Amino acid sequence: MARHRKTDHRKKASKAQASTVAKRQDPLGFRSVLKALGPGLITGASDDDPSGIGTYSQAGAQLGYGIGWTMLFTFPLMVAIQEISGRIGRITGQGIAGNVCRHYSPLVLNFIVALLFIANTINIAADLAAMGDALKLLIGGPGIVYVLVFGIASVIAEIYFDYARYSKILKWLTLSLFAYVAALFFAKVSWGEAARGIVVPHIQWTSAFLTTLVAILGTTISPYLFFWQASQEAEDQRVDAKKKPLAEKHYGAEKEFHRIRVDTVVGMAFSNLIAVSIMVTAAATLNATGRTDIETSAQAAEALRPVAGAFAEFIFALGIIGTGLLAVPVLAGSAAYAIGEGRKWTVGLARKPREAVSFYAVLALSAGIGILLNFTPISPISALYWSAVINGVLAIPVMILMMFMARRHDVMDKFVIGGPLYWLGWLSTAAMAVCVVAMFAGFFL
């Protein structure tokens, strides 16, 4: 009898142990996925910044349901180039600029970081303008004052908040983007047409279509996203005493690569889900009623009121503010990381202000100029045109450098990137190159 009890006890213990092992080996478990989310999720969500929302709204308003397929097309390209960015950061313990600084000419580095700083600063100005207009829609008052408040609050939070707490705040801010999924329920969507627009490519050989396509690709594959994700992977490694750059400590590399992939896939899928939601909402409301003259996200929110109701306008405007609070720190932070790493300064949002004075000074300068642009005769929304041109010029050399670094043993040690991920990275680079050529060709048409 005692022998049977021992046998039963051993069986139960064995089952419990097997269950524990199974849970540990379950990479797709809900808790595992949540734990993996970090830089990739924040990067994906910040891709849908107020300027991006304006682009997607304009695309849906002008071209209707037929433009949704671009999100399906860009998804694997976004995942590949962002995963490569994340791996570079985690393997080397340095961001993109830090690695360029160590392995390439200073002229190349200076060219890259100067263009990134200019483009990000213009983008910050446009995002703050959209946030100010959105809050003005909701509660009235002077939009320019809201620009000042949002800008200063973003800088103070990024500099003085505890890094772990601030990272959690950024994660929670990603939830504000679900406002655009909710907005779908206030629009009379033709779901059959919407599904066909996502699955079946619909190409028009017109200047308006090609210009919009270039804008979408330039919005979804943007240089500041590469710099941010790589630097955040390096930052997360630095603040964890148990972690070292994988080039120094090889143990646990596969687990880390799996985490980066899950984080990136979820982040980019989330980004594209929101983008599709915005396009479909704009197609069902604005395009269906002939409103094709939308230029900004705030104009899109305002235009929704007579078509889909005041609550749809409220949701859309609220989403603009939420994603702006996420995107402005990412834009300012990526510029600061790029310049700081390139100059070999002490960098990192986890550091106290007195420990990284120059790094935080660049961050504050980028955001500060972005705020000031809203007080000048220069329209931040019009300046976005030049920001898109700069990003287009910048994206190609940065992506090519990343692909070269991904194959260099003196950068990646034994973790050089190959196989489908490597070729998808080059495909993403080629797609961006075609996008830029089309953009410049459009100048002469």
N, C-alpha and C positions, 0 to 999 in steps of 0.2 A: 504493500500500500504506500509506504514511504517512498519506494523506488519510483512508483507511478507519479507521485506528487513532484519528485525531483525532475522526472522526465517532462511533465507538463510545464513546470517552472522554466526548464531550459528551452522548451519550445516557444513559450511566451516571450522569454528574453530574446531568443533568436529572431522572432517576428518583430519585436520592438526595435531591435538593432537593425534589421533589414529595412524597416520603415524609416528609421532615422537616416540610413544610408541613401535610401531612395529619395528622401526629401532633399538631402544634400546634393544629390546628383540631378535633381530636377531643375534644369536651368530656366524653364519656362513657368515656374510657379509664380503666383501673383506677388508673394512677398519678395521673391528673388528679383523680379522685374522692378518693383518699387525701390528696392535697395540699390539697384543698378543705376537708377535715374539720377542725373546730375548735370554735368556740362553739356551733354548732348541734348537733353530736354530743354534746358535754358537757351541754348543756341538755336534750336528749332523754333521755339516760341518767339524769341527776339527777331527772328527772320520776318515774322508777321508784325512789323512795327507800323506805326501810323502811316508812314510813307508807303510801305508795302500794301497796306489796306487800301490806300488811295489808288494804287496801281491795279489791284485786283477788282476794286469797284468799277474803275474805269473800263477794264477789260470786259467785265460782265455787262456793263451798261452799253458799250459800243458793239460788242460781238455776240451777245446773248449766250445761250447754252453751249455753243460750238467751240468755246475756248477751254472748257474744263479738262480736255485731254492733256493739256500741257503739264498739269500737276502729276498725272500718272507717268508721263514721259520723264519729267525731271526727278522723280522720286529716287530711282536707283543711282542716278548721277550725284544727287545731293548726299545720299547715304555714303557712297564710295569716297568722295573727296573729304567729307567731314570725318569719316572713320580714319582715313589716312592721317588727317590733322591730329586727331586724338591720339593715335598710336605714336606719332612723332613726339608729342608732348610727354606721353607716359614712358616711352623707352629712353628718351634722352634727358628728361627732367628739365627741358628748355622748350620755350615756345618757338614759333616759326622764325621770328626775328633773331632770337638767340642762336639758333642753328645757322641761319644765313650769315650772321656776324662771325661765326667761328669757321665757316667753310667756304665763304665766297667773298668777292671784292667789296670793300666799303662803299664804293660807288653804287653798286647794286642795292645794298642795304639802304643807303640814304635816299635813293630814288623811291624805293618801296615805302619806307616809313613816312616820307614827306607826303606822298600821294594819299596814303591811308589816313594820315592826320587831317588833311584837307577834306577828303570825302566824308569822313566820319563827322567832322565838325559841321559841315553843311547839312548832313543827315540829322544831326542832333537839333539844329535850328528848325528844320522842317517838322520834325517830330514834336518838338515843344510847341510850335505854332498850331499844329493839328490838335494837340492836347488842350491848349488854351481855347481854341474854337469849340472843341467838344464840350468843355465844361461851361462855356458861355451859352451853348445850346441848352444845356440842362438847367442852369440856375440863373442865367443872365449875368450882367456885370461886364467889367472890362477884361477882355481876353488877354491883353498884354500883361496885366498883373498876374494872371494865372500862369503865363509863361515863366515869369520871374519866380513864382512860388514853386512850380514843378521843377524848374532847373536847379534852384538852390537846394531844395529838399533832396533831390537825387544825388547831388554832389556830397552833401553832408552825410547822408545815409551810407554812401559808398566808402567814404573816408573814415567815419567814426564808428560805424556799427561793427560788432563782433563778426568775424568772417563766417563762422559756422551758422550763426543766426541769420546773417544777411543772405547766405546761400539758400536757406530755407524760405526766406521771404520771397526771393526770386522764383523759387519753385512754386510757391503758392500763387504768385502773380500769374503764372501760366494758366491758371484756372479761369482768369478773366476772359481768355480767348474763347471759352465755350459760349460766351454771349453771342458769337456769330453762328454757332450751331442753333442756339435758341431762336435767333432771328429768322431762320428758315421756316419756323412754324407760323410766322406772321405773314409770310409771303405765299401767294398762290402758285406754288411750284408745279410745273409739268414734269413729273418725275421721270416719265419715259424719255422726254427730250433731254433732261438733265443727265440721265444714265448714258444715253447715246453720245452726248457731248463729251463725257468723261472717257468712254471706252473707244469710240471711233474718232480718229483724227480728222478734223475738218480744217483744211488749209485754204486760205484765200490769197491769191497773188496780188494783193493790193498794198499800197504804202501804209494805210492805217493798220492793217492786220500785222504786217511785218514789224512795224514800229512797236505795236503792243506786245508781240512775241518777244522781241528784244528786251523790252521793259520787264516782262515776266521772268525771263531767264536771268537777267541782271539782278532782279530782286531775290530770286531763290538761291542763286549761287553767287555769293557776295564775299569779297576778301576779308571783311572784318569778322565774319563767322569763322574762317579758318584760324585766324590769329587768336580769337577768343577761346575756342575749344581746346586748341593745343596748349595755350597758356594756363587754362583752368585745370587741365589734366596734370600739368607740371605743378601747379599750385596745390592741388589736392594731395599730390604725392609729398610735397614739402611739409605740409602741416601734419601729416601722419607719420609719427616716429617709427612705425613698423615698416614703412615703405621706403624703398630706394629706387632710383631710375632703373628700369629693367636692363639697361645696358651694363649696369654694375651688379645687379642682383637678379639673376635669371629665374629664380624660383617663383612660381605662381604666374608666369607670363600668360599661359593659355587662359587662365581664369580672368586675368585682367583684360585680355583681348575680347573675351566673350562679354564681359561687362560693358566695355566700350561699344561693342557692336549692338548690344541690346539697347543701351542708352541712346545711341545714334539713330537706330531704326525707329524707336519709339518717338524720339524728338522730331525727326524729319517727317514721319507719318502724321504726327500731330500738327506740324506746320502745314502740311499739304491738305489735311482735312479742313483746317480753318480757312485756308486759301480757297478751296473748292466751295465751302459754305458761303464765303463772301461773294464769289463769282456767281453762284447760283441765285443767291438772294438778289443781287444786282440785276441779273438777267430776268428774273421773274417779276421784278417790280419796276426798275428803271427802264430797261430795254423794252419791256412789254408795253410801256406807256410812252415811249419815244424820248425818254430823258437820256440822251447820250453825251451830254456836255459836262459830265462829272470830271473834276480835276483833282479833288482832294477827298480824304476820308471824311472830313467834317461836312463837306457838301453832300456826300453820299448819305450820311446820317440824316441831314436836314431834308433831303429829297424823299426819304422813306416815309415821312410823316403823312403826306396826303395819300400815299399809295397803300402803305401797310399799317398805318396808325401810329399814334404817339408813343406807344410802348416799344414798338420796333425801333423808332428813332432813339429812344432812351437806351435800349440795349446796345445798339450800334455805337452810340456816343460813349457809353460806359466802357465798352471794349477798347475803344481808342485810348482812353485814359489809362486803363490797366496795362495794355501792351506797351504804351509809351513809358510808363514807370519801369518796365522791364528792359526796354530797348535802349533808353538813354544811358543807363549805367554800363550796358554791354558795349555800346559804341565808344563812350569815353574811356572805359576800361581797356578795350582792345587797342586803342591808340596809345594809351599809357604803357601797356605791356610791350608793344612793338618798339616804341622809342626807348624805353627803359632797358629792355633786353639787348637792343642793338648797341646801346652805350655802356652796357655791362654794369648798370646801376643795380642797387638792391631793389627788387620789385616784389609786389604781391599784396593783394587785398587783405591777407591774413596778418600783415605786419602793421605795427603801430605807426601813426603818421610821422613821428620823429625818427623812425627807423628807415623810412623810405620817402624822404622829403621830396626828392626830385620826381619820383614816380607819381606821387599824389599831386605834385604841382602840374605835371603834364595833364593828368586827368581833369583837374580843376580848370586848367587853361582851355582845354578842348570844349568842355561844357560851358565855360564862361563866354567864349567867343560865340558858341551856338546861341546862348541867351542874347548876347548883344546884337547879333545879326537881325533879331526880331525888332530891334529899336532903330534900325537903319532903313533907308529907302529901298534896300535890296530885298526883294521878295524871297523868303526861304523856299517857297514852293517852286518858284521859277529857277532858283539856284539848284534845285534837285536835278534838273536837266544836266547841268555840268557835273554834278555829283555822279550821275549815271555814266557819263563819259569817262570821268576819272576812274571809277570802279571798273569799267570795261577795260581801260588801258592797264590798270593795276592787276586785274585778275589773271591775265594770261601769264606774265612772268612769274607771279607767285605760284600758280598752279604747276607750271613747268618746273620751277625750283623744288617744289614739294615732291613731284614725281621723281626727280633726280635724287633727292635726299632719301626717298623711300627705298632706293636700290644701293645706297652707299653703305658699305660695312663700317666705315669710320664714323658714320652717324648712327646707324641702326644696329650695329654690332651683328649678332647672328639673326636678328629679327627683320632682315630686309623683306620688303613686301613683294609678293609675286602672285601668280594665279589670277583668278577672276577679279579680285579686288584691285589689283594693279592695273589690269586692262580697263576696268570700269573707270578708274581714276583718269586714265588717258582719254577715254571716251568723253568723260565730263569736261576735260580740258579742251578737247576738240570741239565739243558743242559750244563751249564758251567762246572759243576763237571764231567760230562761224557767226555766233551772236554779235561779236564785236565788229567783224567785217561787215555784217548786214547793217549794223548801226551806222558805221562810217559811210557805207554806200548810200544809206538813206539821206545823208547830208547833201548828196549831189543829185538826188532824183527830183 
